Amino acid sequence: MSVPSDDILTRPLGVDAPKPSRFAVLKPYARYVAPALGGAAVLGIGLLALTGDPRGGEPRAIATIAVRETPAAQGHAAVASADVQPETTSQPSNHSSAQEVERASGVTVTRPAGKSAPEEAVIIRVPTPDSTRLSAAPDPRLTERGRHGTMPRIGEGRLRPLDVYARPDNSSGPARIAVLVSGIGISQAATASAIARLPPAISLALSPYASDLEKTAARAREAGHELLLQTPMEPFDYPDSDPGPQTLLTSSRPAENLDRLAWAMSRFPGFVGLVNFMGGKLMSDANSLEPVMKEVAARGLGFIDDGAAQGSKAATSAAKFKTPNARAEIVLDAVARPDAIDRELARLEAQAKKNGFALASASAQQLSIDRIARWTRDLESRGIRLVPVSTALRGNPPPTKLSSAER
């Protein structure tokens, strides 16, 4: 019999036996449940004591919402009110962050104890937007299919890539300066910095070995920078110094060098000319250089000698085939130190004021970009105008006299 006899005797007649409660079902396990609940309570109290977090480590975030006021006015210069806190040496991280923001945005912020502004004022100079637009590239009138890809060519009516892809410039003045920064595309950080921070009138030379060259070229031209192509050429200490696998060599046959040149010229569209990368030995050898200059002229391009190599015969070889050419008079970062670069920039200014025009070259290292960008801030107020490098290739500046080594 499944029902205890005591229940049968004591239960009133006609009344069903009551169902056992849920607690009665759990009664056999009570001795296990109670210690578990006690342990959980102790663990919770311990976490609260250690972390001071009543939520027991539950993920949460605190956000502060602030309403930013719209600036009352915009202009090329604005002076902040006196409640702006001056920078102090006790906050180096904030100062560094401010400088990074300024560099990235292209807005120049100076903090002088000026005469026309409160002693602790912050003066913000917003550069005038550049409205100059370069012609679209590639221009189908100026392209042809080569062994390695699309190459530039002279179009109908002797239309040259040098003229079509050049940055428009009708400026005049007593002192003009053209600056070419080479090596764009190798370092992503330096490339982005050069495109964003350097004035659009500064020309950029792209390395043929860089990745995403077409995208980089398009970004640079969209920002207003005129482009040139860096061409790897044999230096005197080759192969200890190796410009790369497509280097033009004095030991190579002309056809081989021209094939390597064709590879470089098919890497991206829209450049106005070539500039040497290294190349001291090749540019001192007229027999090796002349076929290159002939090809450059035949394709409607120009050639820039970056000025680093002594004894270059680029000017005489170019003259033989009427190749537009120019040589940088000053290499700004031949000594890669801030004081040395600043000194060369000052010399460049003096030379431009003396001769009316000066051409300089520099490499795309961050130090050079920083010093050049800083130097250009108030250049026009000093009577200097920046012009693109094509100005030197298209016959606008006074002709440069050949050195005794080039004659």
N, C-alpha and C positions, 0 to 999 in steps of 0.2 A: 504494500500500500504506500503510495507516494506522499500522502498527506499525513503529517504527524497526528498521532491519536489525541494529543492534548488539544489541538486545534479543533478536532471534530467534536470533542466533548464540550468545549467552551464556546464555540461559535453558535450564535442564535440560528434557529431553524429558518431556512429560506433565504439566508444571506450568503452571497458568494464570498469566497475568500478574497481579501484585499490584495491588489498587485504590489509586489515589492517596489520600494522607492529606488531612484537612481543612486542614491547614496548607499542604500543597502547593497546594491550590485557592486559598488566600488569598495565596500567594506573590507573584503579580503585583501585589497591592494593598498589599503591605507598606510600600512607600515612602509611602503615604498614611496608613496606619493608625498607624504609629509616631509621626509628628508630632502627630496628633490626640490620642493617649493622653498624650503629653508635655504638650500644652497643657492638657488637663483636670486633670492633676496639679498644674501650676503654678497654675491657677485655684483649685483646692481649697485649696492651701497659702496662697494670698493671702487667701481668705475667712476661713480660720482665724486668720490673723495679724490681720486687721482686726476681726473680731467676737469672737474668743476663744471661739467656739461650735463644739465638735467635731461638732455635729449639722448644721452648715451652714445654720442658720436654720430648721430644722424646727420647726413650731408645738408649743409645750408649755406647760403650766401647773403651778404648784406650789401645792398646797393644804395648809393646816395644819388638822388635825382636833383639836379640843379638846373634852373632855367637860365639860359645864356642870352644876354641882351644883344640885339642886333646893333652893329656899329652905327653910330649916328651919321658918319660920313666916310667916304672913301676918297683916296687921293694918292699922289705919289709920295707924300710924306705926312707922317702923323707923329705928334709928340704926346707921349703918355703922361697922365697926371702925376702929381707928386706922391700919390699914395702907392706907386709901384715900389716894391721893396728892392733896394740895391743888392747886387750880388756880393757875396762875401766868400772868403776862403773856407768858411766852415761848411759850405754846401757844394763841394766839387762835383758831385754827381748831377745836381740840378743844372749847374753851369754847362757840363759836358752835354747833357741832354738838349739844352737850349741850342747849343752850337750845332748839334746834329740836325735838329729841326730846321734851323736856319739854312744849313747847307742843302738839305733835301728840298726845301720849298723855294729856294732861289731868292728869298727875301733877305736883304742885308739889314742887320740890326747893329747899331753902334751905341755905345754908352759913354759918351764923353762928358766932361764937366764943361759943357759949352757955354758960350757967352749968351747965345740966343735962346737957351733952354734952361730950365731949372737944373741945379747941380746934379741931382740924382735922376734926371729924366732918361727915358729910353727913346731913342729916335729910330724909327723904322722907315727905311727907304725901299719902296716897292719899284722894281725896275719896269721901265716902259715895255709893254708887250711888243714882241716882234711880229710885224704883220707881213713880212716878206715870205712869199711862197715860192718854192722851187718847182720846176717843171716835173711832171710825172715821169717816173722811170720804172721799167724800160720804155723808151719811145720806139714803137715798131719801125719808124723810118730809119732808126739808127742802130738796128740790130741785125745780126745774121747768125746762122747756125754753124758752129764749128765742131771740131772733133770732141772737145770737152764740154760743150754747151753753148749758150748764147754769148756772143761777143759783140763789142761795139764796132761800128763802122761809120764811114762818112756817107751821109744820105744825098739825095738828089739836090742839085744846086750847091754842092760843096758844103752842106750843112754838117757841122762838126759836133760831136758829143761835148767837146770842150765848151762850146758856146751855149748849147741847149741846157746842159746840166749844171752850168755855173750858177752860183748865187747872184741874183741881180744886185748891182751896186752902181749907183751913179754919184757916189759921194766925192767930194773934192775938199781940199784943204791944204794947208801948208805942211802938215805932217800926217802921214798915213802909215799904218803898220799892218802887216799880214802875219799871222801865226799859224803854223801847221803842227798839230799834235798827232803823232804816229803811234801805231800799236793798238789801235782800238779793236775790241773784240776778244782779246786774249783773257783779260780779267773782267768778269761780269761787273764787279763793284766799281772798278775804275771806268769801265765803259759807260755805265749808268751815270756816274758822277760827271764825266766829261760831257755827255750829251745834255744833262740837265743844268749843270752849273756854269759851263763856259758860254760866253756870249755866242749867239748864232753866227756872227761874222767870222769866228775862228773855224778854220777848216780842219777836218779830221781825216786821217789815213787809216784804212782798215787792213788788218793782217789777213792774207789769204788763208791762213791756217785756222782761223777762228771758227767756232761753230755757230749755227743759225745766222750766217752772214747776211742773208737777204732780209731777215727780220731786223737785224741790227742796223743795216743800211737804211731801211725804210724808216725806222725810228729816228735816226740821226737826221735824215733829210726832212722828215716831218717837223723836227725841231728847228730847221733852218740851216743846218750845217752842210756846207759843201763837202763832197767826198773825193778822196784820192785812193789809189790802190798801192799798198806796200808791195814792192817787188824784191824777193830775196836774191841777193847777189853775193858773189864770192868775196870774202875778206882776205887780208894778207895771211892770217893765221889759220886758214881753213885746212883741215877739218876740226882743229881744236875749237875754233868758233864756227859753229855750223848753223847757217840761217834756216835750214830745213831741207826736206827731201826734193823740193822743186827748185833748188838754187841754180841760178845761171852761173856757169863756170867758164873760166878762160880755156880750160882743156877740152871743152865740149865743142862739137861742130855747130855752126850757126843754126842749122835746121833743128838740132836738139834743143838749143837754148830758146829758139822761137816756139817750139812745141811747149816747153815749160812756161814760157811767157803767155801762151794761149790758155794754158790751164789756169793761170792766175787771173787772167782777164775775164774768164767765164765764171768766176766765183760769185759775183754780185753785180747788179746793174747800177748805172747812175753816177759813175765817177768821171771826173774831168781830166784826170791824168794819173801818172805813176810817180812814185817816190821810192828811192832806193832803201832797202833794208840791209844794213852793213854795206858790203860791196866795194871796199877800198881797192882791192886788187882788180876786179873786173872793170871798175870805172877808170882805172889808170891804164887800161889796155884798149886802145882805140880799135884794134881789129875785132875784139869781142864786143865792144860797146856799139859800134856803128850799125850792125844789123838790127840791134834792139831799137836804136833811135829812128831808124828808117821805118820799122814796123809801127812804132808809136805815132809817127807823123802820118803814116798811111791810114791809120784808124781815127784820125781827127782828135788826138789827145795831146796832152802836154807832159813835160817831165820836170820834176823838182829834185834837185840835189840837196839832201838834207844838211850839207855843210860839214858833216863829221869827218869825211875822208880827205886827206891831203893829196895833192897831185891829181885831182879828178880831171878827166878829159871830157866830162859830160857836155860842157858848153860848146867846145869845138866840134865834137861829134854831132851834136844837135844842130849846130849851125850848118853843117854840111848838107843836111836833109831838110832844113827849114823847120825843124821840130820846135814848137814853143817850149821854152825852158827858162828856169831861174834857179839860183843857188841861194840857200839860206845863209845870211851873213853872220848870224849868231845862233849857236846851239845853247838854248837856255839852261838845260840841266846836264851839261857836260860834267859838271861837278854837282852831285845830287845832295846839296845841303841848302837849307832855307836861305841862309845869308848869301850863298853863291848865286842862287837863282834870282834873288832880289837884285843883286848887283848886276847881273846880265840884263834883267828887265830895265833897269835904269839906263844901262848902256844902249839898249835898243831904243828907248825913248830919245836919248840924245842924238843917236844916229838918224832917226826919222826926222827930227827937227832940223838937223844939219842938211840932209840930202833930200828931204821931202817924202821919202819912202824907205821902208826897211822890212826885210823878210826874216823871220826867225822860225826855228823848229824846236820841238820838245818831244819827249816820250810820254806815253800815257801811264805814268806812275802817279800814285795818289798825291805824293808830295808836289810834283810839278803842277798837277791840276789845281791843288789848293793855292799855290803861290800865284799862278796865272789868274785864277778867278778873283783872288784878293786884289791883284794889281789892276784889273780891268774895272773895278767898281767906279772910280771917279776919273777914268781916263780922258773922257771928253772935256771935263772941266780943266784938264791940263793941256788942252789944245791938240789932242791926239785922236784920230779916228781909226777904228779897226775896219779892215777891208778883207775880203776873202782872198785866198791864195791865187785864184784864177785871175785876179787883177794883175799879178806879175806875169802870168802866162799869156795874157791877151794884149800886151803891149801898152797898157795904161801908165805904168810907172816909168820914170826915166830909165834908160838903158843902163845896165850895170857894166862897168868896165871889166874886161878880162884881166885876170892876174897873169904874171909872167909865166906861171906854170901851165896855164890853160892856152896860151897862145901857140 
